[in-house]
Amino acid sequence: MAEPPPALQAEQRQQSSSRSPTGSPPATEQSNFQQTQAEIVAHQAETIIEAGDDSEDPGYETEADSRFSTSISSSVRDYAFEHGRRYHKFREGRYKFPNDESEQEREDMKHAMVVSLCGGKLHYAPLNNPQNIIDIGTGTGIWAIDAGDEYPSAQVLGIDLSPIQPTWIPPNVKFMVDDAESPWLHPPNAFDFVHIRHMNSSIKNWPKLLTTAYNHIQPGGWIELQELQFVLKCDDGTMKDDYDVEKFLRFVKEGLAVFGVDLLAVTGNAQRLRDAGFVNVEEKVFKIPLGTWPKNKTMKMIGLYLRSVIYDGLQGIALGPFTKGLKWSPEDVELFLVGVRKSLMDASVHSFLPFHVAYGQKPTES
């Protein structure tokens, strides 16, 4: 099992010796404790996640804990409905997943999961006083709202096919219904940061989108892509070939491929940025545990988020790709998902999904 760096081990020992009888660090050291926890999580996410006892913390295993985020009300009621789920009406069919309240809860959980994984960071691109930011595929708008709070002097625009964002937002944030793969309604060099997250299952032509983004980023500006790689992996051999969650993701990939969507395109994002003309391209790959099997408490919570995101979204994720792409009946989908739900709750399987962060800069002279 990989060990944290020596400096990190020393900090952990210092934490342990300074705890109060209740097991919590003194209030004056809470900030340092949180910082150290973030460092531990970051180290494990990039190396090996330490597994805990499969039977510990049974409270994490309850289905009641599988919903954490707050739903966000829609401000527009023009939607399409199918199989009892609600979908966007603008460019109907472009995005294969629902946009109803259950889906919005999942989107907010994904945000909490990623921010926790990244130690509170909204991005890794080294921004310097950004003034114009665009969030592609903003969803509930939660990232754009947080970015508006973090950069109060910046104007933050979130675009999405669905008008599901809240109306009470920071004064420097606004949302617009738009299709990122259509011509952008902005002048060249309009933005100094383009943020794209969780769009791998939606974009058909990544080279075209990245070229468009390049043309609309000012010289010296940045772009960042944050995407899950939907291929389950395991470091300790606990995931077997008949794992139903792995089958589920494979079927989703095959169903989306019918519509020209490459669910695994994330692995080429860094090179696509270079091909589009960006320089100073960097890529980070993290591990997000599926379930509550990690020993570290923060990692355990991150794993709970991912499990909840998949568990709560199974029907919404499956219906489009399975019924329209693979031509399954809704009844066949529901029957298959019974086994997937059971597999998701098996804490003895120490699986994880890779999470890729790739960012690059437009040359200062271009």
C-alpha positions as CSV (number, residue, x, y, z in Angstrom):
1,M,0.0,0.0,0.0
2,A,1.5,3.4,-1.0
3,E,2.4,5.6,1.9
4,P,2.1,9.4,2.0
5,P,5.3,11.4,1.7
6,P,7.4,11.7,4.9
7,A,6.4,15.3,5.5
8,L,2.7,14.4,5.2
9,Q,3.2,11.5,7.7
10,A,4.7,13.9,10.1
11,E,1.8,16.3,9.8
12,Q,-0.6,13.3,10.4
13,R,1.3,12.4,13.6
14,Q,1.1,16.0,14.8
15,Q,-2.6,16.0,14.2
16,S,-3.1,12.8,16.3
17,S,-1.1,14.1,19.2
18,S,-3.0,17.4,19.3
19,R,-6.5,16.1,19.3
20,S,-9.0,16.8,22.0
21,P,-10.5,13.8,24.0
22,T,-13.4,13.8,21.7
23,G,-11.1,13.0,18.7
24,S,-11.6,16.4,17.1
25,P,-8.7,18.8,16.5
26,P,-8.7,22.0,18.7
27,A,-10.6,24.9,17.0
28,T,-7.4,26.9,16.6
29,E,-5.9,24.2,14.5
30,Q,-9.0,23.4,12.4
31,S,-7.7,25.2,9.4
32,N,-4.4,23.3,9.4
33,F,-6.3,20.1,9.9
34,Q,-8.5,20.7,6.9
35,Q,-5.5,21.7,4.8
36,T,-3.7,18.5,5.8
37,Q,-6.8,16.4,5.0
38,A,-6.9,18.0,1.5
39,E,-3.3,17.1,1.0
40,I,-3.9,13.4,2.1
41,V,-6.8,13.2,-0.3
42,A,-4.8,14.8,-3.2
43,H,-2.0,12.3,-2.6
44,Q,-4.2,9.2,-2.5
45,A,-6.2,10.4,-5.5
46,E,-3.0,10.5,-7.6
47,T,-1.5,7.3,-6.2
48,I,-3.2,4.5,-4.3
49,I,-6.4,5.0,-2.3
50,E,-6.1,3.2,1.1
51,A,-9.0,0.8,1.7
52,G,-10.7,0.6,5.0
53,D,-12.6,-2.2,6.8
54,D,-15.5,-3.2,4.6
55,S,-17.8,-3.2,7.7
56,E,-16.8,0.1,9.1
57,D,-19.1,3.2,9.2
58,P,-22.3,1.4,8.4
59,G,-24.1,4.7,8.3
60,Y,-22.5,5.4,5.0
61,E,-24.2,2.3,3.6
62,T,-27.8,3.4,4.0
63,E,-29.9,4.3,1.0
64,A,-31.2,7.3,2.9
65,D,-27.8,8.9,2.7
66,S,-27.7,8.7,-1.1
67,R,-29.2,12.1,-1.7
68,F,-27.3,15.1,-0.4
69,S,-27.6,18.1,-2.7
70,T,-30.5,20.6,-2.8
71,S,-32.6,20.7,-5.9
72,I,-32.7,23.9,-7.9
73,S,-36.0,25.1,-9.4
74,S,-36.4,25.7,-13.1
75,S,-37.4,29.2,-14.3
76,V,-38.8,28.0,-17.6
77,R,-41.4,25.2,-18.2
78,D,-41.0,24.4,-21.8
79,Y,-39.7,20.8,-21.7
80,A,-40.1,17.4,-23.4
81,F,-41.2,14.3,-21.5
82,E,-40.5,10.7,-22.1
83,H,-40.7,7.5,-20.0
84,G,-41.8,9.7,-17.1
85,R,-38.6,11.9,-17.2
86,R,-38.2,15.5,-18.3
87,Y,-35.7,16.6,-21.0
88,H,-34.6,19.9,-22.5
89,K,-36.7,21.2,-25.4
90,F,-34.1,23.5,-27.0
91,R,-32.2,21.4,-29.6
92,E,-34.3,18.5,-28.4
93,G,-32.4,15.2,-28.5
94,R,-28.9,16.7,-28.5
95,Y,-28.3,15.8,-24.9
96,K,-29.5,12.2,-24.0
97,F,-30.1,12.7,-20.3
98,P,-32.9,14.3,-18.2
99,N,-32.9,17.8,-16.8
100,D,-35.5,17.3,-14.0
101,E,-35.1,17.8,-10.3
102,S,-33.5,14.4,-9.7
103,E,-30.9,15.1,-12.4
104,Q,-30.2,18.5,-10.9
105,E,-29.5,17.0,-7.5
106,R,-27.0,14.7,-9.2
107,E,-25.3,17.6,-10.9
108,D,-24.9,19.4,-7.6
109,M,-23.5,16.2,-6.0
110,K,-21.0,15.9,-8.8
111,H,-19.9,19.5,-8.1
112,A,-19.4,18.7,-4.4
113,M,-17.6,15.5,-5.3
114,V,-15.1,17.2,-7.6
115,V,-14.5,20.3,-5.4
116,S,-13.8,17.9,-2.4
117,L,-11.5,15.8,-4.5
118,C,-9.6,19.0,-5.6
119,G,-9.2,20.4,-2.1
120,G,-11.7,23.2,-2.7
121,K,-10.3,24.3,-6.0
122,L,-12.7,25.3,-8.8
123,H,-9.9,25.0,-11.4
124,Y,-6.2,24.3,-11.8
125,A,-5.4,26.8,-14.6
126,P,-3.2,29.5,-13.1
127,L,-5.7,32.4,-13.5
128,N,-4.6,36.0,-12.8
129,N,-7.5,38.3,-12.1
130,P,-9.8,37.0,-14.8
131,Q,-12.5,39.4,-16.1
132,N,-14.6,37.3,-18.5
133,I,-15.3,33.7,-17.8
134,I,-17.6,31.3,-19.6
135,D,-18.8,28.0,-18.2
136,I,-19.8,25.6,-21.0
137,G,-22.6,23.2,-20.1
138,T,-23.2,25.0,-16.8
139,G,-26.1,22.7,-15.8
140,T,-27.5,24.0,-12.5
141,G,-25.0,26.8,-12.7
142,I,-23.4,25.9,-9.4
143,W,-19.8,26.1,-10.7
144,A,-20.5,29.5,-12.3
145,I,-22.0,30.8,-9.1
146,D,-19.0,29.7,-7.1
147,A,-16.7,31.2,-9.7
148,G,-18.6,34.5,-9.5
149,D,-18.1,34.5,-5.7
150,E,-14.4,33.7,-6.0
151,Y,-13.8,36.4,-8.7
152,P,-16.2,39.2,-7.8
153,S,-14.6,41.5,-10.4
154,A,-15.2,39.0,-13.2
155,Q,-18.2,38.6,-15.4
156,V,-19.2,34.9,-15.4
157,L,-21.5,33.5,-18.2
158,G,-23.0,30.0,-17.9
159,I,-24.5,28.4,-21.0
160,D,-26.6,25.3,-21.3
161,L,-29.3,23.7,-23.4
162,S,-31.6,23.7,-20.3
163,P,-32.7,26.9,-18.5
164,I,-32.6,25.2,-15.1
165,Q,-30.4,27.7,-13.2
166,P,-31.6,29.6,-10.1
167,T,-32.8,33.2,-10.4
168,W,-31.0,34.4,-7.2
169,I,-27.4,34.6,-8.3
170,P,-24.4,36.9,-7.7
171,P,-24.7,40.2,-9.7
172,N,-21.7,39.3,-11.8
173,V,-23.2,35.9,-13.0
174,K,-25.7,35.4,-15.8
175,F,-27.0,32.4,-17.7
176,M,-28.1,31.9,-21.3
177,V,-29.7,29.0,-23.2
178,D,-27.2,28.1,-26.0
179,D,-25.6,25.2,-27.8
180,A,-21.8,25.2,-27.4
181,E,-21.4,23.3,-30.7
182,S,-23.2,26.1,-32.6
183,P,-21.4,29.3,-33.6
184,W,-20.6,31.4,-30.5
185,L,-22.5,34.6,-30.1
186,H,-19.4,36.5,-28.8
187,P,-16.6,38.4,-30.5
188,P,-13.2,36.9,-30.9
189,N,-10.9,37.1,-27.8
190,A,-13.9,37.7,-25.6
191,F,-12.9,35.5,-22.7
192,D,-9.9,34.9,-20.5
193,F,-11.1,31.6,-19.1
194,V,-13.2,28.9,-20.7
195,H,-14.4,26.2,-18.2
196,I,-15.8,22.8,-19.5
197,R,-16.7,20.1,-17.1
198,H,-18.7,16.8,-17.4
199,M,-19.4,17.4,-21.1
200,N,-17.8,14.2,-22.4
201,S,-21.2,12.5,-22.9
202,S,-22.6,15.5,-24.8
203,I,-20.0,16.9,-27.2
204,K,-19.8,15.2,-30.6
205,N,-17.0,17.2,-32.2
206,W,-14.4,18.1,-29.7
207,P,-11.8,19.5,-32.2
208,K,-14.3,21.9,-33.6
209,L,-15.4,23.0,-30.1
210,L,-11.9,23.6,-28.9
211,T,-11.0,25.5,-32.0
212,T,-14.0,27.7,-31.4
213,A,-13.0,28.2,-27.8
214,Y,-9.4,29.1,-28.9
215,N,-10.7,31.8,-31.2
216,H,-12.8,33.3,-28.4
217,I,-10.1,33.3,-25.7
218,Q,-7.9,36.3,-25.5
219,P,-4.1,35.9,-25.9
220,G,-2.7,34.6,-22.6
221,G,-6.1,33.3,-21.5
222,W,-6.8,29.7,-20.4
223,I,-9.1,26.8,-21.0
224,E,-9.7,23.8,-18.6
225,L,-11.5,20.5,-19.2
226,Q,-12.6,18.4,-16.3
227,E,-14.0,15.0,-17.2
228,L,-14.6,11.5,-15.7
229,Q,-13.3,8.6,-17.6
230,F,-16.1,6.1,-17.5
231,V,-14.1,2.9,-17.3
232,L,-13.9,1.3,-13.8
233,K,-10.5,0.4,-12.6
234,C,-9.2,-1.4,-9.5
235,D,-5.8,-1.6,-7.9
236,D,-6.2,-4.6,-5.7
237,G,-8.0,-7.3,-7.7
238,T,-11.3,-7.0,-5.8
239,M,-13.3,-6.1,-9.0
240,K,-14.3,-9.3,-10.9
241,D,-15.2,-9.6,-14.6
242,D,-18.9,-10.0,-14.0
243,Y,-19.2,-6.7,-12.1
244,D,-22.6,-5.3,-13.1
245,V,-21.6,-1.7,-12.7
246,E,-18.8,-2.2,-15.3
247,K,-21.3,-3.8,-17.7
248,F,-23.6,-0.8,-17.2
249,L,-21.0,1.7,-18.1
250,R,-20.0,-0.4,-21.2
251,F,-23.6,-0.5,-22.4
252,V,-23.9,3.3,-21.9
253,K,-20.8,3.8,-24.0
254,E,-22.2,1.6,-26.8
255,G,-25.6,3.3,-26.7
256,L,-24.1,6.8,-27.0
257,A,-21.7,5.7,-29.8
258,V,-24.8,5.2,-31.9
259,F,-25.3,9.0,-31.7
260,G,-21.7,9.8,-32.5
261,V,-20.7,10.4,-28.8
262,D,-17.4,8.9,-27.7
263,L,-17.8,8.4,-23.9
264,L,-14.0,7.8,-23.6
265,A,-12.8,10.8,-25.5
266,V,-11.5,12.3,-22.3
267,T,-8.2,10.3,-22.7
268,G,-7.3,12.5,-25.6
269,N,-8.2,15.9,-24.2
270,A,-4.6,17.1,-23.5
271,Q,-3.5,16.3,-27.0
272,R,-6.7,17.9,-28.5
273,L,-5.8,21.1,-26.6
274,R,-2.3,21.1,-28.2
275,D,-3.8,20.3,-31.6
276,A,-6.1,23.4,-31.2
277,G,-3.1,25.6,-30.7
278,F,-3.0,25.8,-26.9
279,V,0.4,25.8,-25.1
280,N,1.6,25.1,-21.6
281,V,-0.8,22.2,-21.6
282,E,-0.9,20.2,-18.3
283,E,-2.9,17.1,-17.4
284,K,-3.7,15.7,-13.9
285,V,-5.4,12.3,-13.4
286,F,-7.1,11.6,-10.1
287,K,-8.9,8.5,-8.8
288,I,-12.4,8.8,-7.5
289,P,-13.5,5.8,-5.4
290,L,-16.8,4.2,-6.2
291,G,-18.4,3.6,-2.8
292,T,-17.4,4.0,0.8
293,W,-14.5,1.5,0.9
294,P,-11.6,4.0,1.4
295,K,-10.2,4.4,4.9
296,N,-9.7,8.2,4.7
297,K,-12.9,10.0,5.8
298,T,-12.8,12.6,3.0
299,M,-12.1,9.9,0.4
300,K,-15.0,7.9,1.9
301,M,-17.3,10.9,1.4
302,I,-16.1,11.5,-2.1
303,G,-16.8,7.8,-2.9
304,L,-20.3,8.2,-1.4
305,Y,-20.9,11.1,-3.7
306,L,-19.9,9.1,-6.8
307,R,-21.9,6.1,-5.8
308,S,-24.9,8.3,-5.2
309,V,-24.4,10.1,-8.5
310,I,-24.6,6.8,-10.3
311,Y,-27.2,5.0,-8.1
312,D,-29.6,7.9,-8.1
313,G,-29.1,8.5,-11.8
314,L,-29.2,4.9,-13.1
315,Q,-32.6,5.2,-14.8
316,G,-32.0,8.7,-16.2
317,I,-28.5,7.7,-17.5
318,A,-29.7,4.4,-19.0
319,L,-33.0,5.3,-20.7
320,G,-31.7,7.4,-23.6
321,P,-28.6,5.3,-24.6
322,F,-30.3,1.9,-23.9
323,T,-33.8,2.5,-25.5
324,K,-32.8,4.8,-28.4
325,G,-29.3,3.6,-29.0
326,L,-29.4,-0.1,-28.1
327,K,-33.2,-0.5,-28.8
328,W,-33.9,-2.0,-25.3
329,S,-37.4,-1.8,-24.0
330,P,-37.9,0.3,-20.8
331,E,-38.8,-3.0,-19.0
332,D,-35.5,-4.6,-20.0
333,V,-33.7,-1.6,-18.7
334,E,-35.4,-1.7,-15.3
335,L,-34.7,-5.4,-15.0
336,F,-31.0,-5.0,-15.8
337,L,-30.7,-2.1,-13.3
338,V,-31.7,-4.4,-10.4
339,G,-28.4,-6.1,-10.5
340,V,-26.5,-2.9,-11.0
341,R,-28.0,-1.4,-7.9
342,K,-27.0,-4.4,-5.9
343,S,-23.4,-4.3,-7.2
344,L,-23.1,-0.6,-6.4
345,M,-23.7,-1.3,-2.7
346,D,-21.0,-4.0,-2.5
347,A,-18.2,-2.3,-0.4
348,S,-15.9,-5.3,-0.9
349,V,-15.2,-4.1,-4.5
350,H,-12.5,-1.4,-4.4
351,S,-13.2,0.2,-7.8
352,F,-12.6,3.7,-8.9
353,L,-13.1,6.0,-11.9
354,P,-10.2,8.2,-13.3
355,F,-10.9,11.9,-13.3
356,H,-8.9,13.9,-15.9
357,V,-8.1,17.6,-15.6
358,A,-6.5,19.1,-18.7
359,Y,-5.8,22.8,-19.1
360,G,-3.9,25.0,-21.6
361,Q,-3.1,28.6,-22.5
362,K,-3.6,30.5,-25.7
363,P,-0.3,31.9,-26.7
364,T,0.2,35.5,-25.7
365,E,1.1,36.4,-29.3
366,S,-1.5,34.9,-31.6
